[in-house]
Amino acid sequence: MKRTRDEVCCSSKSKACREKMRRDRLNDRFLELSSVLDPGRPPKSDKASILSDAVRILAQLRSEAEQLKEANEKLQETIKQLKVEKNELREEKLGLKLDKEKLEQQLKATTIPPAGFMPPPIALHPAASPAIYAAHGQAPAKNAAPFTTLPGLAMWQWLPPAFLDTTQDPKLWPPHA
């Protein structure tokens, strides 16, 4: 019949009693280690197999840790490369925005109609001074109609007569149906 720990060496603190307590603590630690190494199985009692399992699992964990460190270093390098690429793309985007703004300004500058097609000041407008625009021998109209134009249409009234000459149209342009 086995005695429990409490029964062992209750009164005396002999060397044998202390050694027995030390061995019991070691056995408890081995059982705990065995249950940690294989959580689903019943704990092993063979100390050599427990130690070999512990060595095997430690080696496996070290190799996994090394692989994870290498993967982490690769990911850090990839992050650095992506940051550099992101900064390059930002710079390129800013350059493209500046180019776009320049092109828009150039487009605005080229869409302004040339000076020959600009209407004259209001003093030269037919409604403002009908006597200037009245045909020879005709009295100026007292109630001149307001002068309106549609946006985007050429102001043919202000073109020089050479542009309004239609006598050469049959030679220069094909007939329309």
Residue frames as qw, qx, qy, qz and C-alpha x, y, z in Angstrom:
[[0.000, 0.889, 0.458, 0.000, 0.00, 0.00, 0.00],
 [0.432, 0.421, -0.004, 0.798, 1.31, 3.45, -1.04],
 [0.278, -0.622, -0.420, 0.599, 1.57, 6.29, 1.32],
 [0.250, 0.902, 0.253, 0.243, 0.57, 9.79, 0.35],
 [0.421, 0.542, -0.234, 0.689, 2.94, 12.72, 0.56],
 [0.394, -0.709, 0.147, -0.566, 1.50, 13.92, 3.77],
 [0.924, -0.379, 0.014, -0.051, 2.22, 10.64, 5.44],
 [0.814, 0.250, -0.164, 0.498, 5.80, 10.62, 4.23],
 [0.491, 0.120, -0.274, 0.818, 8.22, 12.29, 6.56],
 [0.268, -0.836, -0.338, -0.338, 5.73, 14.17, 8.62],
 [0.594, -0.794, -0.027, 0.124, 7.86, 14.42, 11.63],
 [0.647, -0.434, 0.314, 0.543, 11.42, 14.07, 10.45],
 [0.414, 0.868, -0.140, -0.235, 13.26, 16.12, 7.86],
 [0.707, -0.316, 0.541, 0.328, 15.69, 13.45, 6.90],
 [0.015, 0.470, -0.587, -0.660, 17.63, 13.40, 3.68],
 [0.126, 0.169, 0.942, 0.262, 15.62, 10.44, 2.35],
 [0.174, 0.695, 0.624, -0.312, 12.38, 12.26, 3.00],
 [0.109, 0.741, -0.126, -0.651, 13.57, 15.37, 1.17],
 [0.053, -0.262, 0.800, 0.537, 14.74, 13.24, -1.78],
 [0.181, 0.411, 0.893, 0.033, 11.37, 11.51, -1.95],
 [0.177, 0.792, 0.359, -0.462, 9.59, 14.87, -2.04],
 [0.028, 0.608, -0.438, -0.662, 11.95, 16.11, -4.78],
 [0.107, -0.007, 0.914, 0.390, 11.24, 13.02, -6.91],
 [0.196, 0.606, 0.751, -0.176, 7.51, 13.40, -6.43],
 [0.148, 0.790, 0.043, -0.594, 7.72, 17.04, -7.61],
 [0.016, -0.414, 0.694, 0.589, 9.78, 15.95, -10.65],
 [0.170, 0.251, 0.938, 0.168, 7.26, 13.22, -11.46],
 [0.208, 0.743, 0.509, -0.381, 4.44, 15.74, -11.20],
 [0.095, 0.711, -0.273, -0.641, 6.32, 18.08, -13.56],
 [0.094, -0.166, 0.867, 0.461, 6.89, 15.26, -16.04],
 [0.208, 0.500, 0.839, -0.044, 3.19, 14.38, -15.98],
 [0.162, 0.810, 0.213, -0.521, 2.34, 18.05, -16.51],
 [0.010, 0.550, -0.559, -0.620, 4.82, 18.25, -19.41],
 [0.172, 0.099, 0.940, 0.277, 3.38, 15.09, -20.94],
 [0.221, 0.676, 0.673, -0.204, -0.16, 16.47, -20.75],
 [0.120, 0.790, -0.077, -0.596, 1.00, 19.75, -22.35],
 [0.081, -0.370, 0.745, 0.549, 2.80, 17.96, -25.20],
 [0.214, -0.194, -0.857, -0.426, -0.15, 15.68, -26.04],
 [0.334, -0.105, 0.338, -0.873, -3.26, 17.36, -24.62],
 [0.762, -0.018, -0.231, -0.605, -5.76, 14.77, -25.90],
 [0.754, 0.079, -0.650, 0.056, -3.96, 11.66, -24.66],
 [0.745, -0.661, -0.087, 0.017, -3.48, 10.33, -21.17],
 [0.047, -0.881, 0.470, -0.040, -0.12, 11.44, -19.73],
 [0.822, 0.266, -0.479, 0.153, 2.87, 9.15, -20.29],
 [0.698, -0.706, 0.123, 0.015, 4.86, 7.88, -17.37],
 [0.852, 0.067, 0.116, 0.506, 8.05, 7.08, -19.29],
 [0.210, -0.849, 0.046, 0.482, 10.38, 10.01, -18.68],
 [0.396, -0.240, 0.592, 0.660, 12.62, 9.28, -21.68],
 [0.242, 0.504, 0.705, 0.436, 9.69, 9.35, -24.14],
 [0.076, -0.918, -0.345, 0.181, 8.36, 12.54, -22.53],
 [0.310, -0.697, 0.263, 0.591, 11.76, 14.21, -22.95],
 [0.359, 0.016, 0.688, 0.630, 12.16, 13.01, -26.55],
 [0.149, 0.739, 0.625, 0.203, 8.66, 14.35, -27.39],
 [0.182, -0.907, -0.126, 0.357, 9.58, 17.66, -25.77],
 [0.370, -0.442, 0.469, 0.669, 12.82, 17.87, -27.77],
 [0.312, 0.327, 0.738, 0.500, 10.99, 17.04, -31.01],
 [0.038, 0.860, 0.506, 0.051, 8.27, 19.62, -30.41],
 [0.278, -0.813, 0.066, 0.508, 10.81, 22.30, -29.41],
 [0.371, -0.188, 0.594, 0.689, 12.79, 21.69, -32.62],
 [0.202, 0.567, 0.709, 0.367, 9.57, 21.89, -34.63],
 [0.105, -0.920, -0.332, 0.178, 8.57, 25.14, -32.91],
 [0.354, -0.619, 0.276, 0.645, 12.03, 26.64, -33.51],
 [0.320, 0.090, 0.675, 0.658, 11.88, 25.83, -37.23],
 [0.071, 0.761, 0.616, 0.192, 8.37, 27.31, -37.44],
 [0.237, -0.873, -0.118, 0.409, 9.57, 30.42, -35.63],
 [0.371, -0.365, 0.468, 0.714, 12.48, 30.75, -38.08],
 [0.234, 0.402, 0.721, 0.515, 10.13, 30.36, -41.05],
 [0.064, -0.877, -0.474, 0.039, 7.81, 32.98, -39.58],
 [0.321, -0.718, 0.115, 0.606, 10.75, 35.38, -39.07],
 [0.322, -0.075, 0.617, 0.714, 11.79, 34.91, -42.71],
 [0.107, 0.633, 0.693, 0.328, 8.22, 35.43, -43.91],
 [0.193, -0.885, -0.286, 0.312, 7.97, 38.55, -41.74],
 [0.340, -0.509, 0.327, 0.720, 11.22, 39.94, -43.23],
 [0.246, 0.230, 0.708, 0.620, 9.92, 39.29, -46.75],
 [0.024, -0.799, -0.593, -0.099, 6.66, 41.03, -45.93],
 [0.279, -0.799, -0.061, 0.529, 8.53, 44.00, -44.46],
 [0.314, -0.235, 0.522, 0.757, 10.59, 44.26, -47.65],
 [0.131, 0.501, 0.734, 0.440, 7.41, 44.07, -49.74],
 [0.142, -0.870, -0.420, 0.218, 5.87, 46.81, -47.61],
 [0.302, -0.612, 0.197, 0.704, 8.90, 49.04, -48.21],
 [0.242, 0.055, 0.675, 0.695, 8.71, 48.43, -51.97],
 [0.021, 0.683, 0.696, 0.220, 4.99, 49.16, -52.02],
 [0.208, -0.836, -0.227, 0.454, 5.51, 52.40, -50.09],
 [0.272, -0.386, 0.417, 0.777, 8.14, 53.51, -52.60],
 [0.136, 0.309, 0.764, 0.550, 5.81, 52.62, -55.47],
 [0.076, -0.799, -0.589, 0.096, 2.93, 54.45, -53.79],
 [0.220, -0.737, 0.012, 0.639, 5.05, 57.59, -53.43],
 [0.224, -0.130, 0.614, 0.746, 6.10, 57.35, -57.08],
 [0.053, 0.543, 0.769, 0.333, 2.46, 57.03, -58.12],
 [0.143, -0.834, -0.380, 0.372, 1.54, 60.05, -55.99],
 [0.221, -0.543, 0.283, 0.759, 4.25, 62.11, -57.67],
 [0.152, 0.129, 0.754, 0.625, 3.11, 60.92, -61.09],
 [0.011, -0.713, -0.701, -0.024, -0.49, 61.76, -60.21],
 [0.156, -0.798, -0.137, 0.565, 0.49, 65.29, -59.15],
 [0.208, -0.311, 0.528, 0.762, 2.46, 65.71, -62.38],
 [0.095, 0.380, 0.812, 0.432, -0.53, 64.54, -64.41],
 [0.060, -0.813, -0.524, 0.247, -2.81, 66.96, -62.56],
 [0.168, -0.669, 0.144, 0.709, -0.44, 69.83, -63.35],
 [0.163, -0.046, 0.718, 0.675, -0.29, 68.75, -67.01],
 [0.053, 0.602, 0.784, 0.140, -4.08, 68.55, -67.11],
 [0.091, -0.833, -0.296, 0.459, -4.42, 72.05, -65.66],
 [0.179, -0.467, 0.409, 0.764, -1.91, 73.41, -68.19],
 [0.120, 0.199, 0.815, 0.530, -3.80, 71.74, -71.05],
 [0.000, 0.745, 0.660, -0.094, -7.11, 73.11, -69.78],
 [0.117, -0.767, -0.029, 0.631, -5.63, 76.61, -69.63],
 [0.154, -0.239, 0.627, 0.725, -4.26, 76.21, -73.16],
 [0.091, 0.448, 0.842, 0.288, -7.64, 74.96, -74.34],
 [0.031, -0.828, -0.445, 0.341, -9.37, 77.95, -72.77],
 [0.150, -0.624, 0.249, 0.726, -6.85, 80.27, -74.42],
 [0.110, -0.060, 0.753, 0.646, -7.43, 78.72, -77.85],
 [0.076, 0.563, 0.816, 0.101, -11.24, 78.72, -77.63],
 [0.026, 0.705, 0.199, -0.680, -11.41, 82.51, -77.34],
 [0.616, 0.672, 0.374, 0.173, -12.58, 83.73, -80.76],
 [0.541, 0.075, 0.128, 0.828, -10.07, 85.78, -82.74],
 [0.048, -0.459, -0.198, 0.865, -10.27, 89.57, -82.67],
 [0.139, 0.029, -0.545, -0.826, -11.75, 89.76, -86.20],
 [0.375, -0.384, -0.781, -0.320, -14.87, 87.96, -85.01],
 [0.201, -0.373, -0.613, 0.667, -15.38, 89.94, -81.84],
 [0.073, 0.827, 0.514, 0.214, -18.43, 92.20, -81.88],
 [0.259, 0.445, -0.117, 0.849, -17.67, 95.91, -81.84],
 [0.029, -0.141, -0.578, 0.804, -18.59, 98.10, -78.89],
 [0.172, 0.600, 0.749, -0.223, -22.27, 98.81, -78.25],
 [0.126, 0.667, -0.011, -0.734, -22.00, 102.27, -79.86],
 [0.179, 0.340, -0.675, -0.630, -21.53, 100.58, -83.23],
 [0.272, 0.244, 0.924, -0.111, -24.44, 98.20, -82.73],
 [0.021, -0.334, -0.612, -0.716, -27.19, 98.59, -85.41],
 [0.302, -0.725, -0.616, -0.052, -29.89, 99.12, -82.79],
 [0.407, -0.619, -0.206, 0.639, -27.84, 101.83, -81.06],
 [0.022, 0.578, -0.230, -0.783, -27.06, 103.85, -84.19],
 [0.654, 0.439, 0.616, 0.014, -29.45, 102.91, -87.03],
 [0.349, 0.888, -0.069, -0.290, -28.38, 105.86, -89.21],
 [0.156, -0.616, 0.713, 0.296, -24.98, 104.31, -89.81],
 [0.344, -0.025, 0.927, 0.144, -26.46, 101.02, -91.01],
 [0.553, 0.613, 0.382, -0.414, -29.36, 102.38, -93.08],
 [0.630, 0.287, 0.524, 0.497, -29.10, 101.74, -96.83],
 [0.151, -0.125, 0.195, 0.961, -28.42, 104.73, -99.12],
 [0.290, -0.210, -0.404, -0.842, -31.52, 106.74, -99.64],
 [0.560, -0.462, -0.679, -0.114, -33.38, 105.03, -96.82],
 [0.311, -0.699, 0.224, -0.604, -34.42, 106.71, -93.65],
 [0.164, 0.214, -0.884, 0.381, -33.22, 105.05, -90.48],
 [0.522, -0.450, -0.691, -0.219, -35.80, 102.93, -88.73],
 [0.295, -0.625, 0.239, -0.682, -37.27, 104.55, -85.68],
 [0.794, -0.362, 0.362, -0.326, -38.10, 101.32, -83.93],
 [0.450, 0.473, -0.754, -0.069, -35.20, 99.03, -84.66],
 [0.922, -0.257, -0.240, -0.162, -35.69, 95.46, -83.52],
 [0.513, -0.720, 0.467, -0.005, -33.37, 94.35, -80.75],
 [0.541, 0.557, -0.626, -0.071, -30.26, 92.63, -82.04],
 [0.781, -0.379, 0.453, -0.203, -30.04, 89.05, -80.75],
 [0.495, 0.475, -0.715, -0.136, -27.67, 86.26, -81.61],
 [0.954, -0.250, -0.106, -0.126, -27.59, 82.65, -80.62],
 [0.416, -0.726, 0.540, 0.084, -24.56, 81.60, -78.63],
 [0.664, -0.151, 0.680, 0.270, -22.01, 79.73, -80.65],
 [0.616, 0.655, 0.398, 0.180, -23.13, 81.08, -84.05],
 [0.485, 0.008, 0.167, 0.858, -20.77, 83.19, -86.15],
 [0.104, 0.769, 0.285, -0.563, -21.65, 86.84, -86.34],
 [0.577, 0.351, 0.514, 0.529, -21.83, 87.17, -90.12],
 [0.104, 0.963, 0.243, 0.048, -22.86, 90.79, -89.91],
 [0.301, -0.883, 0.276, 0.232, -19.35, 91.74, -88.85],
 [0.770, -0.023, 0.469, 0.431, -17.48, 89.71, -91.46],
 [0.027, -0.500, 0.363, 0.786, -15.67, 91.58, -94.23],
 [0.693, 0.477, 0.015, -0.540, -17.51, 91.60, -97.59],
 [0.359, 0.483, -0.765, -0.229, -14.93, 89.30, -99.20],
 [0.129, -0.064, 0.958, -0.247, -16.04, 86.52, -96.86],
 [0.498, 0.390, 0.539, -0.557, -19.69, 87.09, -97.67],
 [0.416, 0.474, -0.468, -0.619, -19.21, 86.85, -101.45],
 [0.721, 0.048, 0.665, -0.189, -21.13, 83.78, -102.63],
 [0.627, 0.640, -0.218, -0.386, -20.42, 84.08, -106.35],
 [0.295, 0.526, -0.796, -0.048, -17.58, 81.56, -106.14],
 [0.624, -0.206, 0.628, -0.416, -19.53, 78.97, -104.10],
 [0.920, 0.296, 0.077, -0.247, -20.56, 76.75, -107.06],
 [0.614, 0.603, -0.489, 0.139, -16.90, 76.38, -108.04],
 [0.014, 0.531, -0.711, 0.461, -15.54, 75.87, -104.53],
 [0.447, -0.095, 0.739, -0.496, -18.25, 73.71, -102.96],
 [0.037, -0.150, -0.927, -0.341, -20.18, 70.68, -104.26],
 [0.451, -0.306, -0.248, -0.801, -23.92, 71.12, -104.76],
 [0.241, -0.030, 0.807, -0.539, -26.21, 70.12, -101.92],
 [0.133, -0.306, -0.879, -0.342, -29.25, 67.98, -102.46]]
